[in-house]
Amino acid sequence: MLLKIQILTLLVLQPFIELPSQTCCSGGVPLTGNLGMPSSLRGTWQLSPSYDLNYMNTLKSGDQSLNDANRKRITQSLMFETGYSITDFFQISALFTYVFQSRETDVSGAKNKDFIHGIGDAVLLFTYRAGGGIYQRWELLLGMGPKLPLGSTNMTRPDGISYSADLQPGSGAWDAIFWGLLSRTGILRPTSNISLRMIYRYTGINDDYLDFSSYRFGNEFQIITGISDQVNIGTEIFNPSLMLRYRNTRADFQGELELPNTGGNWLYLGPGLVYQASPDFHARLAAEIPLYSNLQGTQLTTDFRITAGFYFRINSRKVSSINI
């Protein structure tokens, strides 16, 4: 009976508690921003394991930073993306995640730290090459697919109280993902590549939130544009890149109630570097820093983000140059 009263109290008070922002899918897991593999010829397998670190230590109200360094959140994600080209035009890929999340607060000397980890949600993406080609200077890829609710949504603290929805490894809902990529090579130099990627995530509803309520994360829209080039240092090949990422999320809903302190707009700058050890093996390192953000209410937001990973291609023929 006491546990039910505690859960009911949390449910009533949660809309008024200042929660950290949800930074892509469940609690900071960068699913949609990491989607998409280079197009390839029929019969090609592609594999890409990676690690993502999102460090959040800035509290903002609207577009104003607050003088409060007593809240910190770190999201670490292990990701594995694999894809297979069914034909020269159709490709299917899947992205799987394992999530580690920690949140620390220090309010008036009362320190609190939460840490959870577990399997996160996954995405299936079906991609069609709608224009251009592997051996041409431009290419248009269109994709769509579901986000699968594989991650847990009912992890609890030692006292039995459930963690908030944004801290859970999963979202508990099926989402629809729409994805597109337009790229062009040879504009500035024969080896340069300019790309524009757009992603829209229409979120579903978790009907089993806290056992007797529902929760829906806000819909998300992203535009990612960037430029890369090839640089040869001796016999080694590198691809430096620079990208801009705009992200918009709508407010979350608990039942019919729109939650404050959720949703907003972000603009990031991201330098990156790819090392091509061979045509079939690449290593990559990228970072993101916030240029601007305007958040709904008061939220904890990203200070920096780092991603590192590898890319393998198995039993393939020549493919298009790396997309940003």
JOCORDA-V754687 format. One record per pair of residues at least 4 apart in sequence whose C-alpha atoms are under 6 Angstrom apart, sorted by sequence separation. I is the first residue (numbers start at 1). J is the second residue. D is the distance in Angstrom with one decimal. If there is no record, write none. Layout:
[[I:J:D] [I:J:D]]
//
This chain:
[[10:14:5.6] [24:28:5.2] [25:29:5.8] [60:64:5.4] [86:90:5.6] [106:110:5.4] [156:160:5.4] [157:161:5.4] [186:190:4.1] [209:213:5.0] [232:236:5.7] [253:257:5.5] [277:281:5.8] [22:27:4.9] [23:28:4.0] [24:29:5.7] [60:65:4.3] [85:90:6.0] [86:91:5.5] [106:111:4.3] [156:161:5.3] [186:191:5.8] [209:214:4.9] [232:237:4.7] [253:258:4.5] [277:282:5.7] [22:28:5.6] [24:30:5.3] [59:65:6.0] [60:66:5.5] [85:91:4.2] [105:111:5.7] [132:138:5.3] [133:139:5.6] [156:162:4.1] [186:192:5.3] [208:214:5.8] [209:215:5.9] [231:237:5.9] [253:259:5.6] [276:282:4.5] [59:66:5.6] [84:91:5.7] [105:112:5.3] [132:139:4.3] [155:162:5.9] [156:163:5.4] [185:192:5.5] [207:214:4.3] [231:238:5.2] [252:259:5.6] [275:282:5.5] [84:92:5.6] [104:112:5.7] [131:139:5.6] [185:193:4.3] [206:214:5.4] [230:238:5.8] [275:283:5.2] [83:92:5.5] [104:113:4.4] [131:140:4.8] [184:193:5.7] [206:215:5.2] [230:239:4.6] [274:283:5.6] [83:93:3.9] [103:113:5.6] [130:140:5.5] [184:194:5.3] [205:215:5.8] [229:239:5.4] [252:262:6.0] [274:284:4.3] [82:93:5.4] [103:114:5.2] [129:140:5.9] [130:141:5.7] [183:194:5.6] [205:216:4.8] [251:262:4.9] [273:284:5.7] [82:94:5.5] [102:114:5.5] [129:141:4.5] [183:195:4.1] [228:240:5.7] [251:263:4.4] [273:285:5.4] [81:94:5.5] [102:115:4.3] [128:141:5.7] [182:195:5.6] [228:241:4.1] [250:263:4.7] [272:285:5.7] [81:95:4.3] [101:115:5.7] [128:142:5.3] [182:196:5.2] [227:241:5.6] [249:263:4.8] [272:286:4.0] [57:72:4.6] [80:95:5.7] [101:116:5.4] [127:142:5.6] [153:168:5.3] [181:196:5.7] [227:242:5.6] [249:264:5.5] [271:286:5.9] [289:304:4.9] [56:72:5.8] [80:96:5.2] [100:116:6.0] [127:143:4.1] [181:197:4.4] [203:219:5.5] [226:242:5.5] [248:264:5.8] [271:287:5.8] [288:304:5.7] [56:73:5.1] [79:96:5.7] [100:117:4.3] [126:143:5.3] [152:169:5.7] [153:170:5.4] [180:197:5.6] [202:219:5.1] [226:243:3.8] [248:265:4.6] [270:287:5.3] [288:305:5.0] [79:97:4.5] [99:117:5.3] [126:144:5.5] [151:169:5.3] [152:170:5.1] [180:198:5.3] [201:219:5.7] [225:243:5.5] [247:265:5.7] [270:288:4.3] [287:305:5.5] [55:74:4.8] [78:97:5.6] [99:118:5.5] [125:144:5.4] [126:145:5.9] [151:170:3.8] [153:172:5.9] [179:198:5.9] [201:220:5.1] [225:244:5.4] [247:266:5.1] [269:288:5.5] [287:306:4.4] [54:74:5.8] [78:98:5.1] [98:118:5.8] [125:145:4.5] [179:199:4.6] [200:220:5.8] [224:244:5.7] [246:266:5.7] [269:289:5.5] [286:306:5.9] [54:75:5.1] [77:98:5.7] [98:119:4.4] [99:120:5.8] [124:145:5.4] [178:199:5.7] [200:221:4.5] [224:245:4.4] [246:267:4.5] [268:289:5.5] [286:307:5.2] [53:75:5.9] [77:99:4.7] [98:120:5.2] [124:146:5.7] [178:200:5.1] [199:221:5.8] [223:245:5.8] [245:267:5.7] [268:290:4.4] [285:307:5.9] [53:76:4.7] [76:99:6.0] [97:120:5.0] [123:146:5.9] [149:172:5.1] [177:200:5.9] [199:222:5.1] [223:246:5.2] [245:268:5.1] [268:291:5.3] [285:308:4.5] [52:76:5.6] [76:100:5.0] [123:147:4.3] [149:173:5.4] [177:201:4.7] [198:222:5.7] [222:246:5.5] [244:268:5.7] [267:291:5.5] [284:308:5.7] [52:77:5.1] [75:100:5.9] [122:147:5.7] [123:148:5.8] [149:174:5.8] [176:201:5.8] [198:223:4.6] [222:247:4.5] [244:269:4.8] [267:292:5.1] [284:309:5.4] [51:77:5.8] [75:101:4.6] [96:122:4.7] [122:148:5.1] [148:174:5.6] [176:202:5.1] [197:223:5.8] [221:247:5.8] [243:269:5.9] [266:292:5.9] [283:309:6.0] [51:78:4.8] [74:101:5.8] [95:122:5.5] [121:148:5.7] [147:174:5.6] [175:202:5.6] [197:224:5.0] [221:248:5.3] [243:270:5.0] [266:293:4.3] [283:310:4.5] [74:102:5.3] [95:123:5.2] [121:149:5.0] [147:175:4.9] [175:203:4.5] [196:224:5.8] [220:248:5.7] [242:270:5.6] [265:293:5.5] [282:310:5.7] [50:79:5.2] [73:102:5.6] [94:123:5.6] [121:150:4.7] [146:175:5.6] [175:204:5.0] [196:225:4.4] [220:249:4.4] [242:271:4.5] [265:294:5.2] [282:311:5.0] [49:79:5.7] [73:103:4.3] [94:124:4.5] [121:151:4.9] [146:176:4.8] [174:204:5.2] [195:225:5.6] [219:249:5.6] [241:271:5.7] [264:294:5.8] [281:311:5.6] [49:80:4.3] [72:103:5.8] [93:124:5.9] [120:151:4.1] [146:177:5.8] [173:204:5.1] [195:226:5.5] [218:249:5.7] [219:250:5.4] [241:272:5.0] [264:295:4.1] [281:312:4.8] [48:80:5.8] [72:104:5.1] [93:125:5.2] [119:151:5.1] [145:177:5.3] [173:205:5.2] [194:226:5.8] [218:250:4.4] [240:272:5.8] [264:296:5.3] [280:312:5.6] [48:81:5.1] [71:104:5.7] [92:125:5.8] [144:177:5.4] [173:206:4.8] [194:227:4.5] [218:251:4.9] [240:273:4.4] [263:296:5.6] [280:313:4.8] [47:81:5.9] [71:105:4.6] [92:126:4.6] [144:178:4.5] [172:206:4.9] [193:227:5.6] [218:252:4.6] [239:273:5.6] [262:296:5.9] [47:82:4.5] [70:105:5.6] [91:126:6.0] [144:179:5.8] [193:228:5.2] [217:252:4.5] [239:274:4.9] [261:296:5.4] [46:82:5.5] [70:106:5.0] [91:127:5.1] [143:179:4.8] [192:228:5.6] [216:252:5.7] [238:274:5.6] [261:297:4.3] [46:83:5.0] [90:127:5.8] [142:179:5.9] [143:180:6.0] [192:229:4.1] [216:253:5.1] [238:275:4.6] [261:298:5.2] [45:83:5.8] [90:128:4.8] [142:180:4.5] [191:229:5.6] [215:253:5.7] [261:299:5.8] [45:84:4.7] [89:128:5.5] [141:180:5.6] [191:230:5.6] [215:254:4.5] [237:276:5.5] [44:84:5.7] [89:129:5.0] [141:181:5.1] [214:254:5.7] [44:85:5.4] [140:181:5.7] [214:255:5.0] [43:85:5.4] [140:182:4.6] [42:85:5.0] [139:182:5.8] [42:86:5.5] [139:183:5.4] [42:87:4.3] [138:183:5.5] [42:88:4.8] [138:184:4.2] [41:88:4.7] [137:184:5.6] [137:185:5.1] [120:169:4.9] [121:170:5.4] [120:170:5.1] [118:169:5.9] [27:166:4.1] [26:166:5.8] [27:167:4.9] [22:166:5.7] [26:170:5.3] [26:171:5.2] [134:320:4.9] [63:293:5.8] [63:294:4.2] [62:294:4.8] [62:295:4.5] [62:296:5.7] [62:297:6.0] [61:297:5.4] [61:298:4.2] [60:298:5.5] [60:299:5.5] [59:299:5.7] [21:262:5.9] [59:300:4.4] [58:300:5.6] [58:301:5.5] [15:259:5.3] [56:301:5.2] [56:302:4.2] [55:302:5.8] [56:303:5.2] [55:303:5.8] [55:304:5.6] [54:305:4.5] [53:305:5.5] [53:306:5.2] [52:306:5.8] [52:307:4.4] [51:307:5.6] [51:308:5.4] [50:308:5.6] [50:309:3.9] [49:309:5.7] [49:310:5.8] [48:310:5.5] [48:311:4.5] [47:311:5.8] [47:312:5.1] [46:312:5.7] [46:313:4.6] [45:313:5.9] [45:314:5.2] [44:315:6.0] [44:316:4.8] [21:299:5.4] [20:299:5.1] [21:300:5.7] [40:319:5.0] [20:300:4.5]]
//
